[in-house]
Amino acid sequence: MNTIIVSIIVFGVLIFVHEFGHFITAKLCGIKVNEFSMGFGPGIFSVKKGETLYSIRMLPLGGYVRMEGEDEKTQDPRAFSNKPVPARMAVIIAGPLMNLVLAVILIAIIGFFAGVPTTKVTVMPGSPADISGIKDGDVILTVDDRKVGSWDEAVNLISQRPNQTLKVEVLRDGRKMAFNVKTSVDPDTKRGIIGIKTVITRYSLLESLKSGIQKTLWVSSMIFASIPQLIGGKGVADLVGPLGIVHLVGEAAKVGVFNVLYLTAFISINLGLINLLPIPAMDGSRLVFLVVEFLRGKPVDPEKEGLIHFIGFALLMILMCFVLYRDFVRLYM
């Protein structure tokens, strides 16, 4: 029961933040919003305030902001289709952007209370780092001439080079120093290690916010790097749907609230970036049509665009059913 409650909260926050981005930007651009919905299907609860209907629907797998003139022609000057292209682009981008902002905020909250790992290190006696000359309090600047902006980046670069010699540049008492460090191998993960630990900074608002931005950008880069593999068929087995996410949320909840927050941030980054891909029915596809309209000076036929989005949505639903089935088999059979 706790897993279900926490999962509903996580899904609800992700959906609300995304749709709120579309909603508030549409309002700021003077676009008439007919409905703000959490969920799809039959309505459970609704209330109308002003010109907008706010509703909660039965299927909590998404949401939508229904704007005047979004998928049809109309003479209303406040309709989405009658606004300038830059305004419509802003409305479309705002949803995914809010997911990335949410991730930054959640990671910053974790950093503020749990602490932010820095690139200042303590060294384990007798470790490769100690033998090379790195000392407690040194701040890692680069690894093999690649600038390191966070502890995660440093660990990632070192872990990819087991049993190899790395050039590690550090800052010590205002002076830059470089050391050649021979990595050893972690017996459990088989990844490279040099025997250093991070110094944690707690209750620093600035450092926490900086960490939120850095980790969001770092995770985003990892996701972008994995897209070509996914298109090529590699990594498809790792895709998870709502059931899989509920399972992950339940496992995270057993460990603690910070794990739930970090998982929510990770899902939010994925949701934001995937929505920006040029996949029919996604925000990225709508952006492509707006770019085409801007370049050719007139919009694409709304019926043709609507058909493409409909086909894309249908294919996404088929994929969702497949992933749901696989999650069910993997988790419960």
PyMOL commands that set and color helices and strands:
alter all, ss='L'
color gray80, all
select helices_A, chain A and resi 2-28+80-82+85-114+128-132+151-159+205-231+236-238+242-255+257-275+283-296+302-332
alter helices_A, ss='H'
color red, helices_A
select strands_A, chain A and resi 33-49+52-67+116-123+139-143+146-147+165-172+175-182+184-185+192-193+196-201
alter strands_A, ss='S'
color yellow, strands_A
deselect
rebuild
show_as cartoon
